[in-house]
Amino acid sequence: MKVLRSLAPLITILVLFTSLQAHALEAESFTKERFDALQAEGAPILVDVYATWCPTCKKQREVLSAYQTQNPDTELVILEVDYDDQKEWVKHFKAPRQSTLVLFDGSEQVWFSVAETREEKIFGALDELLEP
């Protein structure tokens, strides 16, 4: 019994770590070819201009991951533009900084946001596009 009590904190940490790993954000690296193909299909696309060092981007990823977890059948495709390594596309999407989100309905831009981390705002924009 003593052994079980002493292992309880370790077991709790392992369970939490495993659950966090299970909800990683499903996203693709941005390529022009993939973006063009998705637009031609009329797919819902979220372009996420992010930086690995950005705390706001980290929070946005948590919100987007939560959205995917709550909507496992979503058709939304998230394409990540690396703020540091894909400057041409940062300029193309007119992203003033990292943590810029640009939502497309096929080829039509329907939402643009910079540094938004509130779940209700991000979920609201996605739901408006994705829910009939």
C-alpha positions in Angstrom: 0.0 0.0 0.0 2.9 2.4 0.8 4.4 1.7 -2.6 1.2 2.6 -4.3 0.9 5.9 -2.4 4.5 6.8 -3.2 3.9 6.1 -6.9 0.7 8.1 -7.1 2.3 11.4 -8.1 4.4 9.7 -10.8 1.4 8.0 -12.2 -0.5 11.3 -12.3 2.3 13.0 -14.2 2.5 10.1 -16.7 -1.2 10.3 -17.3 -1.2 14.0 -17.8 1.9 13.8 -20.2 0.2 11.1 -22.2 -3.0 13.1 -22.6 -1.1 16.1 -23.7 0.7 14.1 -26.3 -2.5 12.7 -27.6 -3.8 16.1 -28.5 -1.0 17.5 -30.6 -2.0 20.0 -33.3 -2.5 18.4 -36.7 -1.0 20.8 -39.2 1.1 20.7 -42.3 4.1 22.8 -43.3 3.1 25.4 -45.9 3.9 24.8 -49.5 2.6 26.8 -52.4 1.6 23.6 -54.2 -0.5 22.3 -51.3 -2.1 25.8 -50.7 -3.0 26.1 -54.4 -4.5 22.6 -54.5 -6.6 23.2 -51.4 -7.8 26.5 -52.8 -8.8 24.8 -56.1 -10.7 22.2 -54.1 -12.6 24.9 -52.2 -11.3 23.5 -48.9 -11.3 25.5 -45.6 -7.7 26.5 -44.9 -6.2 28.2 -41.9 -2.8 29.7 -42.5 -0.9 29.9 -39.3 2.1 32.3 -39.4 4.1 31.1 -36.3 7.5 31.1 -34.7 8.8 28.3 -32.5 10.0 30.9 -29.9 6.6 32.8 -29.8 4.5 32.4 -26.6 1.4 33.8 -28.3 1.8 31.2 -31.1 2.1 28.5 -28.4 -1.2 29.6 -26.9 -2.8 29.7 -30.4 -1.6 26.2 -31.1 -3.2 25.0 -27.8 -6.5 26.6 -28.8 -6.4 25.1 -32.4 -5.5 21.7 -30.9 -8.5 22.0 -28.6 -10.7 22.8 -31.6 -9.5 19.7 -33.4 -10.1 17.6 -30.4 -13.6 18.9 -30.0 -14.3 18.6 -33.8 -12.5 15.4 -34.8 -14.3 15.3 -38.2 -13.4 18.8 -39.2 -12.3 19.3 -42.8 -10.2 22.3 -41.8 -6.6 22.1 -43.1 -4.0 24.1 -41.1 -0.9 25.2 -43.0 1.9 26.5 -41.0 4.1 29.3 -42.3 7.4 29.5 -40.4 7.9 33.2 -39.6 11.7 32.9 -39.5 12.2 30.7 -42.5 9.4 31.6 -45.0 9.6 35.4 -45.2 8.3 35.4 -48.8 5.0 33.8 -47.5 4.9 36.0 -44.4 4.9 39.0 -46.8 2.4 37.3 -49.2 -0.1 36.9 -46.4 0.6 40.5 -45.1 1.4 39.1 -41.7 2.7 42.0 -39.6 4.2 39.6 -37.1 4.2 36.0 -36.0 1.0 34.8 -34.4 -1.0 35.8 -37.5 -4.0 33.6 -38.5 -5.5 33.8 -42.0 -8.7 31.8 -42.7 -9.7 30.9 -46.3 -12.9 29.4 -47.7 -11.2 28.0 -50.8 -9.7 31.1 -52.5 -11.6 33.7 -50.5 -10.0 35.1 -47.4 -12.7 35.3 -44.7 -10.9 36.1 -41.5 -7.5 37.7 -40.5 -6.2 38.0 -37.0 -3.0 39.0 -35.2 -2.1 37.7 -31.8 -5.7 36.4 -31.0 -5.6 33.8 -28.3 -9.2 33.8 -27.0 -10.8 30.5 -27.6 -14.2 32.0 -28.2 -12.9 34.3 -31.0 -10.9 31.6 -32.8 -13.6 28.9 -32.4 -16.2 31.5 -33.5 -14.3 32.3 -36.7 -13.8 28.6 -37.5 -17.4 27.6 -36.7 -18.8 30.4 -38.8 -17.0 28.9 -41.8 -17.3 25.3 -41.0 -20.8 24.9 -39.6 -23.7 25.0 -42.1 
